[in-house]
Amino acid sequence: MLAAKYTLKGTKRFERVEKEGKITQSESFGLAVFDRKDGEVSSFGFIVSNKISPESTNRNRVKRAMKAAVRYELGQLKSGLDVVFLAKQKILRKSTEDIINEVRIALRQASLYK
């Protein structure tokens, strides 16, 4: 479970990340990053819509896997960022381990490590 202080909350913050942030694409998800430049802890949001899967168990499995990957890497990531993961349909066919590895690769490609 990702601690509450690392969780991105509020529609306005999500919209700001999606509009003003830098977006990179992975095979299974998009990654939007907005640099707040305040040095506070980074916040992470996860969007897995009903379009991806109407079954909540599938959506929750995907979110849990992405949150686990972020939790493992928290100590190595930069501060002052708002990050949103936008899941794509392909993510449902991936195992939890594959999702975790893909999140790590995407974080590295987006230069989010210290």
C-alpha positions in Angstrom: 0.0 0.0 0.0 1.3 3.4 -0.9 1.3 5.8 2.0 -1.3 8.6 1.9 1.3 11.4 1.8 2.6 10.0 -1.5 -0.9 9.8 -3.0 -2.0 12.5 -5.5 -5.5 13.7 -4.5 -7.9 16.2 -6.0 -9.2 16.6 -9.5 -7.4 19.9 -10.0 -4.0 18.4 -9.3 -4.7 15.5 -11.7 -5.8 18.0 -14.4 -2.8 20.1 -13.9 -0.5 17.2 -14.3 -2.2 16.0 -17.5 -2.3 19.5 -19.0 1.0 21.0 -17.9 3.1 17.9 -17.3 5.5 16.1 -19.6 3.8 12.9 -21.0 5.7 9.8 -22.0 4.2 6.6 -23.3 4.9 3.0 -22.4 3.5 -0.1 -24.0 0.9 -0.5 -21.2 0.4 3.0 -19.8 1.1 6.7 -20.2 3.1 8.6 -17.6 2.5 12.3 -17.0 5.0 14.2 -14.8 4.6 17.7 -13.5 7.5 19.3 -11.6 6.1 21.4 -8.7 9.7 22.7 -7.9 8.8 22.8 -4.2 11.1 20.0 -2.8 8.1 18.3 -1.0 7.6 14.6 -1.3 6.4 13.4 -4.7 2.8 12.4 -5.2 1.6 9.6 -7.5 -1.9 9.1 -9.0 -3.2 6.0 -10.9 -6.0 6.1 -13.4 -7.5 2.8 -14.6 -10.9 3.6 -16.1 -13.9 1.5 -16.8 -12.9 1.5 -20.5 -9.9 -0.6 -19.5 -12.0 -3.2 -17.8 -15.6 -3.1 -16.5 -14.5 -5.5 -13.7 -13.2 -3.8 -10.6 -11.0 -6.7 -9.7 -9.0 -6.3 -12.8 -8.7 -2.5 -12.4 -7.7 -2.9 -8.7 -5.0 -5.6 -9.6 -3.4 -3.2 -12.1 -3.5 -0.3 -9.6 -2.0 -2.4 -6.8 0.9 -3.6 -9.1 1.7 0.0 -10.2 1.6 1.2 -6.6 3.8 -1.6 -5.5 6.4 -0.6 -8.1 6.4 3.0 -7.0 6.6 2.0 -3.3 9.7 -0.1 -4.0 11.4 2.8 -5.8 10.3 5.7 -3.5 13.7 6.2 -1.8 15.4 6.6 -5.2 13.0 9.0 -6.8 13.2 12.8 -7.1 11.2 15.1 -4.8 8.7 17.8 -5.8 6.9 15.8 -8.6 3.3 15.0 -9.3 3.1 11.8 -11.4 0.0 10.2 -13.0 -0.1 6.8 -14.5 -2.7 6.4 -17.2 -3.4 2.7 -17.9 -4.0 1.3 -21.4 -6.0 -1.7 -22.5 -2.8 -3.8 -23.0 -2.0 -3.7 -19.3 -4.7 -6.3 -18.5 -2.7 -9.0 -20.4 0.4 -8.4 -18.3 1.4 -10.2 -15.1 2.0 -8.2 -11.9 5.7 -8.8 -12.2 5.7 -7.5 -15.8 3.8 -4.4 -14.7 6.2 -3.7 -11.9 9.2 -4.0 -14.3 7.6 -1.8 -16.9 6.8 0.9 -14.3 10.5 0.9 -13.2 11.7 1.2 -16.8 9.2 4.1 -17.4 10.4 5.9 -14.3 14.0 5.6 -15.5 13.2 6.7 -19.0 11.3 9.8 -17.6 14.5 10.6 -15.6 12.7 10.5 -12.3 15.5 8.9 -10.3 17.9 11.0 -8.2 
